[in-house]
Amino acid sequence: MSPPLADGADRWRTLLEATEPGTALPRALESAVEQALLPPDEEATQALLRTCGLLRAAAEDALRAVWYRVDHESEERLVPVIARLSGGRLDDLEVRVTAAAATDAIRIALGTGAGAEAGAEGPGSPADLAVRCLRRFGRTAVS
């Protein structure tokens, strides 16, 4: 279970790392999530649906532990990316909270989408749910 989840986390973090400095952080996060979670072709769609299937199986404690470990590792790797993109506008605590919120937005979106067996695109898809989570967070914390 770990490689597909870690690959997805690496993909969205790489997209975020490629964001131009000075881009508004909420927009940078949303854009990276949309690009990472909206499959560009049938192969990517199938990979996303397989990941969602794994997440449905994560109700077992052992699988859930793997998912949370990957999530935590992704959050730690995201901290320097968020710090760079914030351009010094966020202190260390705000950077860590933003990294945690962004990572959890994806975790919650994938888990919710998997539980609802939503499709790979459109309303209720992981990309849709993740952007909704990030926007909600952005309205309350990041500006």
OpenMM code with the backbone's topology and positions (N, CA, C; nanometers):
from openmm import Vec3, app, unit

residues = "MET SER PRO PRO LEU ALA ASP GLY ALA ASP ARG TRP ARG THR LEU LEU GLU ALA THR GLU PRO GLY THR ALA LEU PRO ARG ALA LEU GLU SER ALA VAL GLU GLN ALA LEU LEU PRO PRO ASP GLU GLU ALA THR GLN ALA LEU LEU ARG THR CYS GLY LEU LEU ARG ALA ALA ALA GLU ASP ALA LEU ARG ALA VAL TRP TYR ARG VAL ASP HIS GLU SER GLU GLU ARG LEU VAL PRO VAL ILE ALA ARG LEU SER GLY GLY ARG LEU ASP ASP LEU GLU VAL ARG VAL THR ALA ALA ALA ALA THR ASP ALA ILE ARG ILE ALA LEU GLY THR GLY ALA GLY ALA GLU ALA GLY ALA GLU GLY PRO GLY SER PRO ALA ASP LEU ALA VAL ARG CYS LEU ARG ARG PHE GLY ARG THR ALA VAL SER".split()
positions = [
    Vec3(0.0819, -0.1195, 0.0000),
    Vec3(0.0000, 0.0000, 0.0000),
    Vec3(0.0863, 0.1258, 0.0000),
    Vec3(0.1999, 0.1197, 0.0633),
    Vec3(0.2827, 0.2396, 0.0781),
    Vec3(0.3294, 0.2995, -0.0548),
    Vec3(0.3808, 0.2217, -0.1502),
    Vec3(0.4297, 0.2856, -0.2732),
    Vec3(0.3255, 0.3685, -0.3496),
    Vec3(0.2020, 0.3201, -0.3725),
    Vec3(0.1080, 0.4061, -0.4451),
    Vec3(0.0765, 0.5363, -0.3706),
    Vec3(0.0647, 0.5291, -0.2396),
    Vec3(0.0370, 0.6498, -0.1616),
    Vec3(0.1563, 0.7435, -0.1622),
    Vec3(0.2748, 0.6882, -0.1443),
    Vec3(0.3956, 0.7706, -0.1448),
    Vec3(0.4178, 0.8323, -0.2822),
    Vec3(0.3907, 0.7572, -0.3890),
    Vec3(0.4050, 0.8114, -0.5241),
    Vec3(0.3121, 0.9304, -0.5449),
    Vec3(0.1897, 0.9190, -0.4988),
    Vec3(0.0947, 1.0291, -0.5110),
    Vec3(0.1397, 1.1514, -0.4324),
    Vec3(0.1888, 1.1286, -0.3124),
    Vec3(0.2377, 1.2397, -0.2298),
    Vec3(0.3577, 1.3057, -0.2958),
    Vec3(0.4471, 1.2254, -0.3516),
    Vec3(0.5634, 1.2804, -0.4205),
    Vec3(0.5216, 1.3618, -0.5421),
    Vec3(0.4212, 1.3130, -0.6135),
    Vec3(0.3766, 1.3823, -0.7355),
    Vec3(0.3234, 1.5213, -0.7025),
    Vec3(0.2372, 1.5320, -0.6018),
    Vec3(0.1799, 1.6641, -0.5745),
    Vec3(0.2820, 1.7577, -0.5126),
    Vec3(0.3746, 1.7029, -0.4344),
    Vec3(0.4784, 1.7873, -0.3762),
    Vec3(0.5716, 1.8386, -0.4866),
    Vec3(0.6030, 1.7546, -0.5849),
    Vec3(0.6866, 1.7968, -0.6972),
    Vec3(0.6189, 1.9089, -0.7758),
    Vec3(0.4890, 1.8961, -0.7966),
    Vec3(0.4146, 2.0025, -0.8647),
    Vec3(0.4197, 2.1318, -0.7836),
    Vec3(0.4066, 2.1194, -0.6533),
    Vec3(0.4107, 2.2372, -0.5666),
    Vec3(0.5508, 2.3000, -0.5672),
    Vec3(0.6532, 2.2160, -0.5669),
    Vec3(0.7906, 2.2666, -0.5703),
    Vec3(0.8183, 2.3456, -0.6981),
    Vec3(0.7515, 2.3092, -0.8065),
    Vec3(0.7722, 2.3766, -0.9349),
    Vec3(0.6981, 2.5097, -0.9444),
    Vec3(0.6196, 2.5423, -0.8440),
    Vec3(0.5436, 2.6666, -0.8438),
    Vec3(0.6378, 2.7855, -0.8302),
    Vec3(0.6098, 2.8873, -0.9075),
    Vec3(0.6912, 3.0082, -0.9041),
    Vec3(0.6806, 3.0779, -0.7688),
    Vec3(0.7934, 3.1196, -0.7127),
    Vec3(0.7880, 3.1994, -0.5898),
    Vec3(0.7029, 3.3247, -0.6148),
    Vec3(0.6295, 3.3645, -0.5135),
    Vec3(0.5423, 3.4797, -0.5257),
    Vec3(0.3987, 3.4424, -0.5587),
    Vec3(0.3773, 3.3167, -0.6003),
    Vec3(0.2406, 3.2706, -0.6244),
    Vec3(0.1691, 3.2638, -0.4902),
    Vec3(0.0458, 3.3104, -0.4868),
    Vec3(-0.0310, 3.3047, -0.3620),
    Vec3(-0.0377, 3.1600, -0.3146),
    Vec3(-0.0054, 3.1381, -0.1896),
    Vec3(0.0026, 3.0031, -0.1350),
    Vec3(-0.1273, 2.9243, -0.1516),
    Vec3(-0.2438, 2.9803, -0.1199),
    Vec3(-0.3665, 2.9018, -0.1400),
    Vec3(-0.3836, 2.8574, -0.2850),
    Vec3(-0.3542, 2.9454, -0.3798),
    Vec3(-0.3680, 2.9095, -0.5216),
    Vec3(-0.2648, 2.8040, -0.5596),
    Vec3(-0.1429, 2.8166, -0.5080),
    Vec3(-0.0386, 2.7180, -0.5384),
    Vec3(-0.0786, 2.5790, -0.4884),
    Vec3(-0.1323, 2.5731, -0.3674),
    Vec3(-0.1751, 2.4451, -0.3115),
    Vec3(-0.2887, 2.3856, -0.3940),
    Vec3(-0.3895, 2.4661, -0.4253),
    Vec3(-0.5031, 2.4176, -0.5039),
    Vec3(-0.4590, 2.3673, -0.6402),
    Vec3(-0.3758, 2.4434, -0.7071),
    Vec3(-0.3306, 2.4057, -0.8410),
    Vec3(-0.2544, 2.2734, -0.8393),
    Vec3(-0.1639, 2.2579, -0.7435),
    Vec3(-0.0870, 2.1330, -0.7337),
    Vec3(-0.1782, 2.0147, -0.7042),
    Vec3(-0.2757, 2.0343, -0.6162),
    Vec3(-0.3687, 1.9259, -0.5834),
    Vec3(-0.4528, 1.8879, -0.7052),
    Vec3(-0.5047, 1.9886, -0.7741),
    Vec3(-0.5858, 1.9599, -0.8931),
    Vec3(-0.5050, 1.8832, -0.9968),
    Vec3(-0.3825, 1.9286, -1.0222),
    Vec3(-0.2988, 1.8612, -1.1214),
    Vec3(-0.2639, 1.7186, -1.0789),
    Vec3(-0.2399, 1.7011, -0.9505),
    Vec3(-0.2002, 1.5687, -0.9012),
    Vec3(-0.3169, 1.4706, -0.8970),
    Vec3(-0.4375, 1.5203, -0.8682),
    Vec3(-0.5503, 1.4305, -0.8481),
    Vec3(-0.6457, 1.4204, -0.9665),
    Vec3(-0.6326, 1.5063, -1.0660),
    Vec3(-0.7143, 1.4921, -1.1866),
    Vec3(-0.6344, 1.4108, -1.2871),
    Vec3(-0.6750, 1.2872, -1.3096),
    Vec3(-0.5955, 1.2008, -1.3969),
    Vec3(-0.5985, 1.2485, -1.5426),
    Vec3(-0.4810, 1.2568, -1.6049),
    Vec3(-0.4742, 1.3060, -1.7423),
    Vec3(-0.5109, 1.2024, -1.8477),
    Vec3(-0.5118, 1.0745, -1.8088),
    Vec3(-0.5418, 0.9702, -1.9064),
    Vec3(-0.6015, 0.8482, -1.8352),
    Vec3(-0.6353, 0.7478, -1.9129),
    Vec3(-0.7013, 0.6287, -1.8573),
    Vec3(-0.6102, 0.5540, -1.7599),
    Vec3(-0.4824, 0.5481, -1.7893),
    Vec3(-0.3886, 0.4791, -1.6996),
    Vec3(-0.3852, 0.5470, -1.5625),
    Vec3(-0.3797, 0.6797, -1.5630),
    Vec3(-0.3789, 0.7549, -1.4374),
    Vec3(-0.5128, 0.7417, -1.3649),
    Vec3(-0.6212, 0.7364, -1.4404),
    Vec3(-0.7533, 0.7172, -1.3801),
    Vec3(-0.7583, 0.5838, -1.3076),
    Vec3(-0.7102, 0.4804, -1.3727),
    Vec3(-0.7106, 0.3472, -1.3112),
    Vec3(-0.6209, 0.3440, -1.1871),
    Vec3(-0.5075, 0.4120, -1.1931),
    Vec3(-0.4171, 0.4161, -1.0766),
    Vec3(-0.4858, 0.4864, -0.9598),
    Vec3(-0.5560, 0.5968, -0.9871),
    Vec3(-0.6272, 0.6673, -0.8810),
    Vec3(-0.7372, 0.5798, -0.8228),
    Vec3(-0.8105, 0.5105, -0.9083),
    Vec3(-0.9183, 0.4233, -0.8594),
    Vec3(-0.8613, 0.3072, -0.7774),
    Vec3(-0.7438, 0.2550, -0.8168),
    Vec3(-0.6791, 0.1491, -0.7372),
    Vec3(-0.6394, 0.2026, -0.6002),
    Vec3(-0.5855, 0.3245, -0.5974),
    Vec3(-0.5479, 0.3853, -0.4705),
    Vec3(-0.6703, 0.4018, -0.3815),
    Vec3(-0.7804, 0.4473, -0.4397),
    Vec3(-0.9040, 0.4619, -0.3618),
    Vec3(-0.9503, 0.3259, -0.3092),
    Vec3(-0.9343, 0.2219, -0.3889),
    Vec3(-0.9680, 0.0871, -0.3417),
    Vec3(-0.8821, 0.0456, -0.2239),
    Vec3(-0.7538, 0.0792, -0.2306),
    Vec3(-0.6643, 0.0498, -0.1174),
    Vec3(-0.7092, 0.1251, 0.0068),
    Vec3(-0.7516, 0.2484, -0.0127),
    Vec3(-0.7944, 0.3293, 0.1016),
    Vec3(-0.9234, 0.2759, 0.1628),
    Vec3(-1.0104, 0.2197, 0.0805),
    Vec3(-1.1311, 0.1563, 0.1361),
    Vec3(-1.0913, 0.0383, 0.2239),
    Vec3(-0.9855, -0.0308, 0.1838),
    Vec3(-0.9364, -0.1444, 0.2622),
    Vec3(-0.8600, -0.0993, 0.3857),
    Vec3(-0.8268, 0.0289, 0.3931),
    Vec3(-0.7462, 0.0797, 0.5046),
    Vec3(-0.8232, 0.0853, 0.6352),
    Vec3(-0.9443, 0.0363, 0.6349),
    Vec3(-1.0189, 0.0296, 0.7607),
    Vec3(-0.9483, -0.0647, 0.8579),
    Vec3(-0.8684, -0.1562, 0.8031),
    Vec3(-0.7894, -0.2437, 0.8897),
    Vec3(-0.6781, -0.1610, 0.9544),
    Vec3(-0.6530, -0.1862, 1.0803),
    Vec3(-0.5551, -0.1074, 1.1550),
    Vec3(-0.4162, -0.1073, 1.0919),
    Vec3(-0.3692, -0.2208, 1.0428),
    Vec3(-0.2345, -0.2279, 0.9862),
    Vec3(-0.2235, -0.1409, 0.8615),
    Vec3(-0.3238, -0.1439, 0.7750),
    Vec3(-0.3207, -0.0614, 0.6546),
    Vec3(-0.3353, 0.0870, 0.6890),
    Vec3(-0.4172, 0.1166, 0.7867),
    Vec3(-0.4354, 0.2559, 0.8286),
    Vec3(-0.3032, 0.3100, 0.8824),
    Vec3(-0.2300, 0.2302, 0.9540),
    Vec3(-0.1012, 0.2736, 1.0081),
    Vec3(-0.0043, 0.3095, 0.8956),
    Vec3(-0.0045, 0.2325, 0.7879),
    Vec3(0.0809, 0.2635, 0.6728),
    Vec3(0.0386, 0.3958, 0.6112),
    Vec3(-0.0921, 0.4133, 0.5955),
    Vec3(-0.1438, 0.5366, 0.5356),
    Vec3(-0.1033, 0.6580, 0.6191),
    Vec3(-0.1174, 0.6501, 0.7500),
    Vec3(-0.0816, 0.7620, 0.8364),
    Vec3(0.0690, 0.7878, 0.8363),
    Vec3(0.1483, 0.6828, 0.8248),
    Vec3(0.2935, 0.7008, 0.8191),
    Vec3(0.3316, 0.7755, 0.6911),
    Vec3(0.2749, 0.7336, 0.5787),
    Vec3(0.3022, 0.8009, 0.4514),
    Vec3(0.2563, 0.9460, 0.4583),
    Vec3(0.1408, 0.9688, 0.5182),
    Vec3(0.0863, 1.1030, 0.5329),
    Vec3(0.1816, 1.1907, 0.6152),
    Vec3(0.2300, 1.1373, 0.7256),
    Vec3(0.3218, 1.2127, 0.8114),
    Vec3(0.4530, 1.2430, 0.7379),
    Vec3(0.5062, 1.1446, 0.6673),
    Vec3(0.6301, 1.1666, 0.5920),
    Vec3(0.6101, 1.2736, 0.4847),
    Vec3(0.4955, 1.2705, 0.4192),
    Vec3(0.4645, 1.3702, 0.3177),
    Vec3(0.4582, 1.5097, 0.3794),
    Vec3(0.3944, 1.5184, 0.4944),
    Vec3(0.3848, 1.6475, 0.5647),
    Vec3(0.5231, 1.7019, 0.5969),
    Vec3(0.6118, 1.6175, 0.6477),
    Vec3(0.7474, 1.6617, 0.6826),
    Vec3(0.8223, 1.7119, 0.5595),
    Vec3(0.8056, 1.6438, 0.4474),
    Vec3(0.8735, 1.6855, 0.3236),
    Vec3(0.8124, 1.8128, 0.2661),
    Vec3(0.6893, 1.8390, 0.3011),
    Vec3(0.6200, 1.9570, 0.2505),
    Vec3(0.6618, 2.0849, 0.3231),
    Vec3(0.7087, 2.0746, 0.4449),
    Vec3(0.7431, 2.1922, 0.5260),
    Vec3(0.8393, 2.2863, 0.4530),
    Vec3(0.9528, 2.2405, 0.4003),
    Vec3(1.0428, 2.3359, 0.3332),
    Vec3(0.9819, 2.3945, 0.2057),
    Vec3(0.8951, 2.3205, 0.1402),
    Vec3(0.8300, 2.3706, 0.0195),
    Vec3(0.7367, 2.4859, 0.0556),
    Vec3(0.6566, 2.4665, 0.1604),
    Vec3(0.5657, 2.5716, 0.2062),
    Vec3(0.6453, 2.6935, 0.2530),
    Vec3(0.7538, 2.6688, 0.3247),
    Vec3(0.8365, 2.7796, 0.3736),
    Vec3(0.8892, 2.8622, 0.2565),
    Vec3(0.9375, 2.7961, 0.1529),
    Vec3(0.9897, 2.8680, 0.0360),
    Vec3(0.8790, 2.9463, -0.0327),
    Vec3(0.7644, 2.8816, -0.0530),
    Vec3(0.6546, 2.9481, -0.1236),
    Vec3(0.5956, 3.0643, -0.0441),
    Vec3(0.6043, 3.0575, 0.0879),
    Vec3(0.5477, 3.1661, 0.1687),
    Vec3(0.6339, 3.2914, 0.1620),
    Vec3(0.7570, 3.2768, 0.1165),
    Vec3(0.8442, 3.3925, 0.1043),
    Vec3(0.8683, 3.4650, 0.2354),
    Vec3(0.8660, 3.3903, 0.3454),
    Vec3(0.8905, 3.4503, 0.4755),
    Vec3(0.7675, 3.5134, 0.5400),
    Vec3(0.6519, 3.5046, 0.4733),
    Vec3(0.5296, 3.5628, 0.5303),
    Vec3(0.4718, 3.4776, 0.6424),
    Vec3(0.5137, 3.3518, 0.6494),
    Vec3(0.4646, 3.2629, 0.7551),
    Vec3(0.5803, 3.2290, 0.8482),
    Vec3(0.5527, 3.2260, 0.9790),
    Vec3(0.6561, 3.1817, 1.0723),
    Vec3(0.6597, 3.0290, 1.0732),
    Vec3(0.7528, 2.9717, 1.1475),
    Vec3(0.7712, 2.8259, 1.1467),
    Vec3(0.6440, 2.7512, 1.1854),
    Vec3(0.5750, 2.8011, 1.2854),
    Vec3(0.4514, 2.7357, 1.3284),
    Vec3(0.3465, 2.7399, 1.2168),
    Vec3(0.3298, 2.8550, 1.1541),
    Vec3(0.2317, 2.8676, 1.0459),
    Vec3(0.2675, 2.7793, 0.9269),
    Vec3(0.3958, 2.7669, 0.8986),
    Vec3(0.4404, 2.6786, 0.7906),
    Vec3(0.4017, 2.5339, 0.8224),
    Vec3(0.4281, 2.4907, 0.9449),
    Vec3(0.3973, 2.3521, 0.9836),
    Vec3(0.2470, 2.3261, 0.9830),
    Vec3(0.1686, 2.4225, 1.0318),
    Vec3(0.0232, 2.4064, 1.0322),
    Vec3(-0.0289, 2.3997, 0.8885),
    Vec3(0.0247, 2.4834, 0.8019),
    Vec3(-0.0183, 2.4819, 0.6619),
    Vec3(0.0188, 2.3499, 0.5961),
    Vec3(0.1388, 2.2992, 0.6218),
    Vec3(0.1790, 2.1699, 0.5660),
    Vec3(0.0877, 2.0587, 0.6166),
    Vec3(0.0557, 2.0627, 0.7444),
    Vec3(-0.0343, 1.9608, 0.8011),
    Vec3(-0.1735, 1.9711, 0.7394),
    Vec3(-0.2257, 2.0920, 0.7287),
    Vec3(-0.3598, 2.1107, 0.6729),
    Vec3(-0.3655, 2.0680, 0.5268),
    Vec3(-0.2638, 2.1023, 0.4498),
    Vec3(-0.2627, 2.0652, 0.3084),
    Vec3(-0.2544, 1.9140, 0.2914),
    Vec3(-0.1675, 1.8512, 0.3691),
    Vec3(-0.1533, 1.7060, 0.3619),
    Vec3(-0.2822, 1.6375, 0.4059),
    Vec3(-0.3401, 1.6857, 0.5133),
    Vec3(-0.4649, 1.6254, 0.5618),
    Vec3(-0.5813, 1.6519, 0.4679),
    Vec3(-0.5798, 1.7641, 0.3964),
    Vec3(-0.6853, 1.7901, 0.2980),
    Vec3(-0.6871, 1.6790, 0.1935),
    Vec3(-0.5702, 1.6392, 0.1499),
    Vec3(-0.5620, 1.5316, 0.0507),
    Vec3(-0.6011, 1.3986, 0.1138),
    Vec3(-0.5520, 1.3720, 0.2341),
    Vec3(-0.5867, 1.2459, 0.3016),
    Vec3(-0.7375, 1.2354, 0.3213),
    Vec3(-0.7983, 1.3419, 0.3690),
    Vec3(-0.9429, 1.3412, 0.3933),
    Vec3(-1.0183, 1.3277, 0.2611),
    Vec3(-0.9745, 1.3997, 0.1596),
    Vec3(-1.0414, 1.3926, 0.0290),
    Vec3(-1.0326, 1.2533, -0.0312),
    Vec3(-0.9142, 1.1932, -0.0263),
    Vec3(-0.9000, 1.0575, -0.0805),
    Vec3(-0.9830, 0.9582, -0.0006),
    Vec3(-0.9791, 0.9700, 0.1304),
    Vec3(-1.0567, 0.8787, 0.2139),
    Vec3(-1.2063, 0.8949, 0.1955),
    Vec3(-1.2521, 1.0191, 0.1861),
    Vec3(-1.3942, 1.0451, 0.1676),
    Vec3(-1.4380, 1.0000, 0.0287),
    Vec3(-1.3585, 1.0335, -0.0717),
    Vec3(-1.3906, 0.9908, -0.2082),
    Vec3(-1.3900, 0.8401, -0.2219),
    Vec3(-1.2942, 0.7761, -0.1564),
    Vec3(-1.2878, 0.6298, -0.1617),
    Vec3(-1.4077, 0.5679, -0.0923),
    Vec3(-1.4459, 0.6244, 0.0224),
    Vec3(-1.5598, 0.5714, 0.0963),
    Vec3(-1.6898, 0.5854, 0.0202),
    Vec3(-1.7015, 0.6909, -0.0565),
    Vec3(-1.8232, 0.7145, -0.1339),
    Vec3(-1.8151, 0.6483, -0.2710),
    Vec3(-1.6997, 0.5897, -0.3006),
    Vec3(-1.6734, 0.5301, -0.4311),
    Vec3(-1.7017, 0.6297, -0.5428),
    Vec3(-1.6575, 0.7529, -0.5217),
    Vec3(-1.6735, 0.8579, -0.6217),
    Vec3(-1.5842, 0.8273, -0.7410),
    Vec3(-1.6168, 0.8858, -0.8517),
    Vec3(-1.5351, 0.8697, -0.9705),
    Vec3(-1.4050, 0.9469, -0.9587),
    Vec3(-1.3237, 0.9366, -1.0613),
    Vec3(-1.1936, 1.0020, -1.0619),
    Vec3(-1.2031, 1.1502, -1.0961),
    Vec3(-1.3177, 1.1936, -1.1503),
    Vec3(-1.3356, 1.3336, -1.1878),
    Vec3(-1.4752, 1.3801, -1.1496),
    Vec3(-1.4913, 1.5113, -1.1422),
    Vec3(-1.6224, 1.5695, -1.1174),
    Vec3(-1.6538, 1.5851, -0.9700),
    Vec3(-1.7794, 1.6224, -0.9406),
    Vec3(-1.8203, 1.6429, -0.8013),
    Vec3(-1.8003, 1.5170, -0.7168),
    Vec3(-1.7428, 1.5359, -0.6005),
    Vec3(-1.7184, 1.4235, -0.5104),
    Vec3(-1.5908, 1.3470, -0.5388),
    Vec3(-1.5202, 1.3839, -0.6470),
    Vec3(-1.3937, 1.3166, -0.6789),
    Vec3(-1.2869, 1.3614, -0.5792),
    Vec3(-1.1784, 1.2868, -0.5680),
    Vec3(-1.0721, 1.3290, -0.4766),
    Vec3(-1.0225, 1.4716, -0.5040),
    Vec3(-1.0058, 1.5086, -0.6309),
    Vec3(-0.9594, 1.6441, -0.6623),
    Vec3(-1.0598, 1.7477, -0.6147),
    Vec3(-1.1867, 1.7246, -0.6414),
    Vec3(-1.2923, 1.8180, -0.5996),
    Vec3(-1.2927, 1.8330, -0.4476),
    Vec3(-1.2881, 1.7226, -0.3776),
    Vec3(-1.2928, 1.7265, -0.2311),
    Vec3(-1.1678, 1.7917, -0.1724),
    Vec3(-1.0514, 1.7630, -0.2290),
    Vec3(-0.9272, 1.8218, -0.1776),
    Vec3(-0.9275, 1.9731, -0.1958),
    Vec3(-0.9721, 2.0197, -0.3113),
    Vec3(-0.9778, 2.1646, -0.3337),
    Vec3(-1.0777, 2.2283, -0.2379),
    Vec3(-1.1907, 2.1625, -0.2151),
    Vec3(-1.2883, 2.2148, -0.1188),
    Vec3(-1.2264, 2.2257, 0.0201),
    Vec3(-1.1518, 2.1241, 0.0614),
    Vec3(-1.0853, 2.1278, 0.1927),
    Vec3(-0.9845, 2.2422, 0.1989),
    Vec3(-0.9032, 2.2564, 0.0956),
    Vec3(-0.8028, 2.3627, 0.0943),
    Vec3(-0.8674, 2.5009, 0.0958),
    Vec3(-0.9754, 2.5167, 0.0222),
    Vec3(-1.0435, 2.6465, 0.0216),
    Vec3(-1.1014, 2.6777, 0.1581),
    Vec3(-1.1540, 2.5775, 0.2225),
    Vec3(-1.2083, 2.5989, 0.3566),
    Vec3(-1.0958, 2.6400, 0.4514),
    Vec3(-0.9845, 2.5702, 0.4427),
    Vec3(-0.8697, 2.6051, 0.5249),
    Vec3(-0.8208, 2.7458, 0.4908),
    Vec3(-0.8149, 2.7773, 0.3620),
    Vec3(-0.7661, 2.9074, 0.3186),
    Vec3(-0.8502, 3.0228, 0.3711),
    Vec3(-0.9802, 3.0016, 0.3800),
    Vec3(-1.0674, 3.1075, 0.4316),
    Vec3(-1.0439, 3.1317, 0.5802),
    Vec3(-0.9941, 3.0302, 0.6499),
    Vec3(-0.9793, 3.0462, 0.7942),
    Vec3(-0.8361, 3.0713, 0.8392),
    Vec3(-0.7355, 3.0396, 0.7519),
    Vec3(-0.5998, 3.0484, 0.8026),
    Vec3(-0.4998, 3.1167, 0.7100),
    Vec3(-0.4988, 3.0832, 0.5834),
    Vec3(-0.3934, 3.1299, 0.4943),
    Vec3(-0.4458, 3.2441, 0.4091),
    Vec3(-0.3731, 3.3523, 0.4073),
    Vec3(-0.4104, 3.4635, 0.3196),
    Vec3(-0.2882, 3.5236, 0.2571),
] * unit.nanometer
topology = app.Topology()
chain = topology.addChain("A")
for resn in residues:
    res = topology.addResidue(resn, chain)
    for name in ("N", "CA", "C"):
        topology.addAtom(name, app.Element.getBySymbol(name[0]), res)
